[in-house]
Structure formats: structure tokens, C-alpha cells
Amino acid sequence: MQDRPRGAIFDLDGTLCDTLADIAASVNFALAQAGRPPVTPEQVRLAVGGGITESLRQVSDPAVAPAERDRLVLALLAGFRGHYHAHCLDHTTLYSGLEPVLDELTRRGVPLAVLSNKPDEFTQSICAALLKRWRFIHIEGERADRPLKPDPARALVIAQMMKRPPHEVYFVGDSDTDIETGRRAGMIPVACTWGLREESVLRAAHPDHLVYTPGELLRLWQQGGT
């Protein structure tokens, strides 16, 4: 048994918070501004995870010529940011069952952090509103001067902040991108099935652990360290 608890780096969208409705609303606002047809929440769900620019590229019209598509994505990005800034908390909530989990991890002294590919301004706003009850040693979203997941660089910096070697940190997320990030960082990838990706996608990425409910996360500390 370890004499100190392993750390936990959490993804945000689809892992800690159900953000899909607000993201989809802002995507469709931006598309309407650009004179483009709306997309379904399902289309948005499949596009989330690689950063907002890539998500908007995926939901824009693939038939558009590359140069025009680049201009379209820039226009969509501007429209999305303005709308999402005002509406990112309209329907977004912490997933049910996570409050007691975070309470217990905090009680155990588990170092907690958030690493998201969502733009940092929105990551900070959502975490300030919904996660203020718990102490996270670091919260970080997409920043222009830092690589996106699955690049492991930022995860490794966070492990240093936690004063834990990578193999003593769980990387908890709901996507194959998160699983790859954890693996490339030398951490322990944990896949959550309640988020934005199908279980089959998660299984194909071979996480070390696959969990079906937030409560199952606590077993990781029971099995692998206090």
C-alpha cells in the first residue's frame, strides 16, 4: 500500500461536466450567423475533443473549397466564442454522482487537476462555477502557447506540480484522445463511459481501467493506493 495517494488529472467535457447542450447551441448560433445549416447534437458530440477550431472544422461543410473553409472556420470561431462566453453555463452541470467522489478524494488528500482541450477562458469559467467546492491544484484549457492533448507535455508538468511521478497519476477522460494522453505521459489511463464517446471507441483505445459510474473511480484508489 502506498503511503500517499495517487493523483488524478481529469478531462472536463464529458468527464466532469455535461457540456454538450451549451456547446451545440453555440455551434449552431455560429453556423446561423455564417448562413450555414444547423447540425445535430450528435454531430457536435462526435466533433468535440480536439479543440474548438478542429470541432468547428468538422461540423463545417466538407464540400467547401479549402481556402474558403479556412475563412469559414475563422468566422465560426468568432461567432462561437461570443455566444459561448455568454451561455457556457446555461445547461452545463457536473455529472450526477461526482460530488461525493470529489468529496472523498479531497478527504483522502488526492491531488486533483483539470486538463482540457476546451479554450482556457471557458475551462476556467466552468470550473470556477461548478468545481469551486474542491481544491484543484491546477486547471488548464487550450492556450495558444501550449500543445493540445494527446501531447503529454502539459500532463507531465501537472504531475510535477502534484509532486508525483507519472506512474502515480490517473489520467481520467472520456475519449481515445485522453487515453492516448495518459499513455504517452506514462500515467494510468482511465476511461469514463458516461461521456461523449461510445464504449466501443474507448475499448479500442485500451485504457488501463474502464469505469461505468463515478462511484467506480474510488475503487482505483482502494486498489492502487490510499
Residue pairs with C-beta under 8 A, 6 or more apart in sequence:
1 225
1 226
2 168
2 224
2 225
2 226
3 226
4 109
4 225
4 226
5 105
5 108
5 109
5 110
5 111
5 221
5 225
5 226
6 110
6 164
6 168
6 169
6 170
6 188
6 220
6 221
6 224
6 225
7 110
7 111
7 112
7 113
7 159
7 162
7 164
7 168
7 169
7 170
8 105
8 110
8 111
8 112
8 113
8 169
8 170
8 172
9 113
9 114
9 115
9 155
9 158
9 159
9 169
9 170
9 171
9 172
9 182
9 187
10 16
10 112
10 113
10 114
10 115
10 172
10 173
11 114
11 115
11 116
11 149
11 172
11 173
11 174
11 175
11 178
11 195
12 19
12 114
12 116
12 118
12 123
12 126
12 127
12 141
13 19
13 20
13 23
13 48
13 49
13 116
13 118
13 174
13 195
13 196
14 20
14 48
14 49
14 173
14 174
14 175
14 192
14 194
14 195
14 196
14 197
15 95
15 172
15 173
15 174
15 178
15 192
15 195
16 94
16 95
16 98
16 114
16 130
16 131
17 92
17 93
17 94
17 95
17 126
17 130
18 92
18 93
18 94
18 95
19 88
19 92
19 118
19 126
20 41
20 44
20 45
20 48
20 196
21 41
21 90
21 91
21 92
22 84
22 87
22 88
22 89
22 90
22 91
22 92
23 44
23 48
23 55
23 84
24 39
24 40
24 41
24 44
24 45
25 83
25 87
25 90
25 91
26 80
26 83
26 84
26 87
26 88
27 39
27 44
27 55
27 56
27 59
27 76
27 80
28 38
28 39
29 79
29 80
29 83
30 56
30 75
30 76
30 77
30 78
30 79
30 80
30 83
31 37
31 38
31 39
31 59
31 60
31 76
31 79
32 38
33 75
33 79
34 72
34 75
34 76
34 79
36 60
36 61
36 72
36 76
39 59
43 59
44 55
44 59
45 196
46 58
46 196
47 54
47 55
47 56
47 58
47 59
48 55
48 196
49 55
49 117
49 175
49 177
49 196
49 197
50 117
50 148
50 177
51 117
51 118
51 119
51 142
51 148
52 77
52 80
52 81
52 118
52 119
52 142
53 73
53 77
56 73
56 76
56 77
56 80
57 69
57 73
60 69
60 72
60 73
60 76
61 69
61 72
64 72
81 119
84 122
85 121
85 122
88 122
88 125
88 126
89 125
89 126
89 129
89 130
92 126
92 130
93 130
94 130
94 131
95 194
95 214
96 214
97 213
97 214
97 215
98 214
99 133
100 215
101 214
101 215
101 217
101 218
102 112
102 131
102 133
102 134
103 134
104 218
105 112
105 217
105 218
105 221
106 112
106 134
106 135
108 221
108 226
110 221
111 137
111 161
111 162
111 163
111 164
112 134
112 135
112 136
112 137
113 136
113 137
113 138
113 139
113 140
113 158
113 161
113 162
114 123
114 127
114 131
114 136
114 138
114 139
114 140
115 140
115 149
115 154
115 155
115 158
115 181
116 123
116 140
116 141
116 142
117 141
117 142
117 148
117 149
117 177
118 126
118 141
118 142
119 141
119 142
120 140
120 141
120 142
120 143
121 141
122 141
123 139
123 140
123 141
123 142
124 139
124 141
127 136
127 139
131 139
137 158
137 161
137 162
138 158
138 161
140 146
140 154
140 158
142 148
146 153
146 154
147 153
147 154
149 155
149 177
149 178
149 180
149 181
150 177
150 178
150 180
150 181
150 184
151 181
151 184
152 181
152 184
152 185
152 186
155 166
155 169
155 171
155 181
155 182
155 185
155 187
156 166
156 185
158 169
159 165
159 166
159 168
159 169
159 185
159 187
162 169
166 185
166 186
166 187
167 186
167 187
167 188
168 225
169 185
169 187
169 188
170 182
170 187
170 188
170 190
170 209
170 220
171 178
171 179
171 181
171 182
171 185
171 187
171 188
171 189
171 190
172 178
172 190
172 192
172 217
173 179
173 181
173 182
173 189
173 190
173 191
173 192
173 195
174 191
174 192
174 193
174 194
174 195
174 196
174 197
174 202
175 195
175 196
175 197
175 201
175 202
176 197
176 201
176 202
176 204
176 205
178 189
178 191
179 189
179 191
179 202
179 205
179 206
179 207
180 189
180 205
181 189
182 188
182 189
182 190
182 207
182 208
183 189
188 208
188 209
188 220
188 224
189 205
189 207
189 208
189 209
190 207
190 208
190 209
190 210
190 211
190 217
190 220
191 202
191 205
191 207
191 209
191 210
191 211
192 211
192 214
193 199
193 202
193 210
193 211
193 212
194 212
194 213
194 214
199 210
202 210
203 210
209 220
211 217
211 220
